[in-house]
Amino acid sequence: MMFDVILQYKRTLIFITLVMLLTIAFETAQQLYYINRYDITEGVTFLELLRGQSYRWLIWMGLGFFLFNYSREHKHEPNTSSYYVKLALCILGLVILNIFIISVLQMIHNEETFSVAVFYNEYFQFYIFQKAPMYTLGYIAITVVLHLYFTNEELQVQVHQLAEVKTINTSLYEKLSAYTDDKASVVTIKIGNKRRVIPVAHICWIEADDYCVKVHTNDGESLSMRSSLKALEEKLGVNFLRVHRKAIVNMDFVKELKLTNPPRICLFNQDEIHVSKSQLKNVRDFIGTLEIS
């Protein structure tokens, strides 16, 4: 788990670094194109412009760590409108701080006497139009990447926790299955506004009846139930055997198997149920030692 998180972090960092390098190279090439196109100055090389662009973007990346820390500290915060407003203000503040720092550094590099008017008109305002859009889009892109990264991290933690719960529950199920099974011990049948509870051990046999089934009990009752034979067969114990496509029999109540044409099973309550040819072998194997008449 920890290895996966570290790997994801490295991939995210590499992705952001590559995007930044491409952005710096593109902006440097763009600036060189305009200088040459409009003959602004002579003798300027790509590497000279790259150095100037690089230190500005390094400042941008350095301040970007505040955005990283902010996103990490607020990753559990609900994505409400107030959260997005605070995030937007954080990005705006970082962009303005970037412009302020590079404007001051450029004034120092040009050895100009500090003046608020010169600072604002010649540097701050210039970099606002030149750098602010790129800086803002860059911070938004980083915010989206960080959001996806932290969301994925949370999902991995949840998946890991669910896997642990599954392991614990599987182990518990295996321990309990040694003492019990997951077969039904009762069935419930709706009669009017009430539900009748019938112990499975009291059921002699069950027959299909259109879209319902009819449950026959050992005390002679026949109760209709909204279900199918297939659904009930999966819930009943091994002593219940499908003897026909329309009948399931509790073999504990079988008195004998009659090999007539067609074969029939006779119960202790004198009910007789036809046995299909496809199920005859299974019935004979099940009751093996019973007397056959």
C-alpha positions as CSV (number, residue, x, y, z in Angstrom):
1,M,0.0,0.0,0.0
2,M,2.7,2.5,1.0
3,F,4.7,1.6,-2.1
4,D,1.7,2.3,-4.3
5,V,1.2,5.7,-2.7
6,I,4.9,6.6,-3.2
7,L,4.8,5.5,-6.8
8,Q,1.7,7.6,-7.4
9,Y,3.4,10.6,-5.8
10,K,6.4,10.2,-8.0
11,R,4.3,9.9,-11.1
12,T,2.4,13.1,-10.2
13,L,5.6,15.0,-9.5
14,I,7.2,13.8,-12.8
15,F,4.0,14.8,-14.7
16,I,4.0,18.3,-13.2
17,T,7.7,18.8,-13.9
18,L,7.4,17.8,-17.5
19,V,4.4,20.1,-18.0
20,M,6.4,23.0,-16.5
21,L,9.5,22.3,-18.6
22,L,7.4,22.3,-21.8
23,T,5.6,25.5,-20.7
24,I,8.9,27.3,-20.0
25,A,10.4,26.2,-23.3
26,F,7.3,27.3,-25.2
27,E,7.1,30.7,-23.6
28,T,10.9,31.2,-24.2
29,A,10.4,30.3,-27.9
30,Q,7.4,32.6,-28.1
31,Q,9.3,35.5,-26.6
32,L,12.3,34.9,-29.0
33,Y,9.9,34.9,-31.9
34,Y,8.4,38.3,-31.0
35,I,11.8,39.8,-30.4
36,N,13.0,38.7,-33.9
37,R,9.8,39.4,-35.6
38,Y,9.5,43.0,-34.5
39,D,13.2,43.7,-34.2
40,I,12.9,44.7,-30.5
41,T,16.6,44.0,-29.8
42,E,19.6,42.3,-31.3
43,G,21.8,39.5,-30.2
44,V,19.4,37.8,-27.9
45,T,19.7,34.0,-27.7
46,F,17.3,31.3,-26.6
47,L,19.5,30.4,-23.6
48,E,19.6,34.0,-22.4
49,L,15.8,34.2,-22.5
50,L,15.5,30.7,-21.0
51,R,17.5,31.8,-17.9
52,G,15.1,34.8,-17.4
53,Q,12.0,32.6,-17.8
54,S,13.4,29.8,-15.6
55,Y,14.0,31.9,-12.5
56,R,10.5,33.4,-12.7
57,W,8.9,29.9,-13.1
58,L,11.1,28.6,-10.2
59,I,9.6,31.3,-8.0
60,W,6.2,30.3,-9.3
61,M,6.9,26.6,-8.4
62,G,8.3,27.6,-5.0
63,L,5.1,29.5,-4.1
64,G,3.2,26.6,-5.5
65,F,4.1,24.5,-2.5
66,F,1.7,26.7,-0.5
67,L,-1.0,25.5,-2.8
68,F,0.1,21.9,-2.4
69,N,0.0,22.2,1.4
70,Y,-3.4,23.9,1.3
71,S,-4.8,21.2,-0.9
72,R,-3.4,18.4,1.4
73,E,-4.7,20.1,4.6
74,H,-8.2,20.6,3.2
75,K,-8.5,17.3,1.2
76,H,-11.2,16.1,3.7
77,E,-13.2,19.3,3.4
78,P,-16.5,18.9,1.5
79,N,-16.5,20.4,-2.0
80,T,-18.8,23.3,-1.2
81,S,-19.0,26.7,-2.8
82,S,-17.1,28.2,0.2
83,Y,-14.3,25.7,-0.4
84,Y,-13.9,26.7,-4.1
85,V,-14.1,30.4,-3.2
86,K,-11.2,30.0,-0.7
87,L,-9.3,28.0,-3.2
88,A,-9.8,30.7,-5.9
89,L,-8.6,33.4,-3.4
90,C,-5.6,31.3,-2.6
91,I,-4.6,31.0,-6.3
92,L,-5.3,34.7,-6.9
93,G,-3.1,35.7,-3.9
94,L,-0.3,33.4,-5.1
95,V,-0.4,34.9,-8.6
96,I,-0.3,38.5,-7.2
97,L,2.6,37.6,-4.9
98,N,4.5,36.1,-7.9
99,I,4.0,39.2,-10.0
100,F,5.2,41.4,-7.1
101,I,8.4,39.3,-6.5
102,I,9.4,39.1,-10.1
103,S,8.7,42.9,-10.6
104,V,11.0,43.7,-7.6
105,L,13.7,41.4,-8.8
106,Q,13.5,42.9,-12.4
107,M,13.8,46.4,-11.0
108,I,16.9,45.4,-9.0
109,H,18.4,43.7,-12.0
110,N,17.9,46.9,-14.1
111,E,19.4,48.9,-11.2
112,E,16.5,51.4,-11.2
113,T,15.8,53.7,-8.3
114,F,12.7,52.4,-6.5
115,S,9.5,54.4,-7.2
116,V,6.0,53.2,-6.7
117,A,4.9,54.8,-10.0
118,V,7.7,53.2,-11.9
119,F,7.3,49.9,-10.1
120,Y,3.5,49.8,-10.9
121,N,3.5,51.2,-14.5
122,E,6.7,49.7,-15.9
123,Y,6.9,46.3,-14.1
124,F,3.9,45.2,-12.1
125,Q,1.4,46.2,-14.7
126,F,3.5,44.6,-17.5
127,Y,3.9,41.3,-15.7
128,I,0.2,41.2,-14.8
129,F,-0.7,41.1,-18.5
130,Q,2.3,38.9,-19.5
131,K,2.4,36.3,-16.7
132,A,-0.8,36.4,-14.7
133,P,-2.9,34.3,-17.2
134,M,-0.2,31.6,-17.5
135,Y,0.4,31.6,-13.8
136,T,-3.3,31.3,-13.0
137,L,-3.9,28.5,-15.5
138,G,-0.8,26.7,-14.2
139,Y,-2.1,26.9,-10.6
140,I,-5.5,25.7,-11.6
141,A,-4.0,22.7,-13.5
142,I,-1.9,21.8,-10.4
143,T,-5.0,22.1,-8.2
144,V,-6.9,19.7,-10.5
145,V,-4.0,17.2,-10.5
146,L,-3.7,17.4,-6.7
147,H,-7.4,17.0,-6.2
148,L,-7.4,13.9,-8.4
149,Y,-4.3,12.6,-6.6
150,F,-5.7,13.0,-3.1
151,T,-9.0,11.6,-4.2
152,N,-7.3,8.5,-5.6
153,E,-5.3,8.2,-2.4
154,E,-8.5,8.3,-0.3
155,L,-10.1,5.7,-2.6
156,Q,-7.0,3.4,-2.2
157,V,-7.3,3.7,1.6
158,Q,-11.0,2.8,1.4
159,V,-10.3,-0.2,-0.9
160,H,-7.7,-1.4,1.5
161,Q,-10.0,-1.1,4.5
162,L,-12.8,-2.9,2.6
163,A,-10.3,-5.7,1.7
164,E,-9.5,-6.1,5.4
165,V,-13.2,-6.2,6.3
166,K,-13.7,-8.9,3.6
167,T,-10.8,-10.9,4.9
168,I,-12.2,-10.7,8.5
169,N,-15.7,-11.6,7.4
170,T,-14.5,-14.4,5.3
171,S,-12.5,-15.9,8.2
172,L,-15.5,-15.5,10.5
173,Y,-17.9,-17.1,8.0
174,E,-15.5,-20.1,7.6
175,K,-15.5,-20.5,11.4
176,L,-19.2,-20.3,11.7
177,S,-19.9,-22.6,8.7
178,A,-18.3,-25.4,10.7
179,Y,-21.2,-25.3,13.1
180,T,-24.1,-24.2,10.9
181,D,-25.1,-23.8,7.3
182,D,-26.8,-21.0,5.4
183,K,-29.9,-22.9,4.6
184,A,-33.3,-21.6,5.7
185,S,-34.9,-23.1,8.9
186,V,-38.3,-21.6,8.3
187,V,-40.3,-20.1,5.4
188,T,-42.8,-17.3,5.8
189,I,-46.1,-17.2,3.9
190,K,-48.2,-14.1,3.7
191,I,-51.9,-14.7,4.5
192,G,-53.9,-11.6,4.3
193,N,-52.3,-9.0,6.6
194,K,-50.3,-11.6,8.5
195,R,-47.3,-13.8,7.9
196,R,-47.4,-17.5,8.7
197,V,-44.1,-19.0,9.8
198,I,-43.7,-22.6,8.7
199,P,-40.7,-24.6,10.0
200,V,-38.9,-26.2,7.1
201,A,-38.9,-29.5,9.0
202,H,-42.7,-29.6,8.8
203,I,-42.8,-29.3,5.0
204,C,-43.6,-32.6,3.3
205,W,-43.4,-31.4,-0.3
206,I,-43.8,-28.3,-2.5
207,E,-45.5,-28.2,-5.9
208,A,-45.5,-25.5,-8.6
209,D,-48.8,-23.7,-9.0
210,D,-48.7,-21.2,-11.9
211,Y,-46.7,-18.2,-10.7
212,C,-46.8,-19.4,-7.1
213,V,-46.0,-22.6,-5.2
214,K,-48.1,-24.7,-2.9
215,V,-46.5,-25.8,0.4
216,H,-47.8,-29.0,1.8
217,T,-47.1,-29.5,5.6
218,N,-47.2,-32.6,7.7
219,D,-50.4,-31.6,9.4
220,G,-52.3,-31.6,6.1
221,E,-52.3,-27.9,5.3
222,S,-51.6,-26.6,1.8
223,L,-50.6,-23.0,1.7
224,S,-49.9,-20.9,-1.4
225,M,-46.7,-18.9,-1.5
226,R,-45.5,-16.2,-4.0
227,S,-42.2,-17.8,-5.1
228,S,-40.7,-20.2,-7.5
229,L,-39.5,-23.8,-7.0
230,K,-36.0,-22.8,-8.1
231,A,-35.8,-20.0,-5.5
232,L,-36.9,-22.2,-2.7
233,E,-34.7,-25.1,-3.8
234,E,-31.6,-23.0,-3.3
235,K,-32.7,-22.1,0.3
236,L,-33.7,-25.6,1.5
237,G,-31.5,-28.3,2.9
238,V,-30.1,-31.4,1.2
239,N,-33.0,-33.5,2.3
240,F,-35.2,-31.7,-0.2
241,L,-34.9,-33.2,-3.6
242,R,-36.3,-32.1,-6.9
243,V,-38.3,-35.1,-8.2
244,H,-40.1,-33.4,-11.0
245,R,-40.0,-30.0,-12.7
246,K,-43.2,-29.2,-10.7
247,A,-42.3,-30.8,-7.4
248,I,-39.7,-30.8,-4.6
249,V,-40.0,-33.5,-1.8
250,N,-38.7,-33.6,1.7
251,M,-37.2,-37.0,1.6
252,D,-37.6,-37.4,5.4
253,F,-41.3,-38.0,4.7
254,V,-40.8,-40.6,2.0
255,K,-42.3,-43.9,2.7
256,E,-41.5,-45.7,-0.5
257,L,-40.8,-45.4,-4.2
258,K,-43.2,-47.1,-6.6
259,L,-41.7,-48.1,-9.9
260,T,-45.0,-47.8,-11.7
261,N,-45.5,-46.0,-15.0
262,P,-44.9,-43.2,-14.3
263,P,-42.8,-43.8,-11.1
264,R,-44.2,-42.2,-7.9
265,I,-43.1,-41.4,-4.5
266,C,-45.4,-42.2,-1.6
267,L,-45.3,-40.2,1.6
268,F,-46.3,-41.2,5.1
269,N,-49.4,-38.9,4.8
270,Q,-50.4,-41.0,1.7
271,D,-49.6,-38.2,-0.8
272,E,-48.2,-39.5,-4.0
273,I,-45.9,-37.4,-6.3
274,H,-44.9,-38.3,-9.8
275,V,-41.1,-38.7,-10.4
276,S,-39.8,-37.7,-13.8
277,K,-37.6,-40.1,-15.7
278,S,-34.7,-37.6,-15.6
279,Q,-34.9,-37.5,-11.8
280,L,-35.5,-41.2,-11.1
281,K,-31.8,-42.1,-10.7
282,N,-31.3,-39.3,-8.2
283,V,-34.3,-40.4,-6.2
284,R,-33.2,-44.0,-6.2
285,D,-29.7,-43.1,-5.2
286,F,-31.1,-40.9,-2.4
287,I,-33.4,-43.4,-0.8
288,G,-31.2,-46.4,-1.8
289,T,-32.1,-48.7,1.2
290,L,-35.8,-48.0,1.2
291,E,-38.1,-50.9,0.3
292,I,-39.2,-50.7,-3.3
293,S,-42.6,-52.1,-4.1
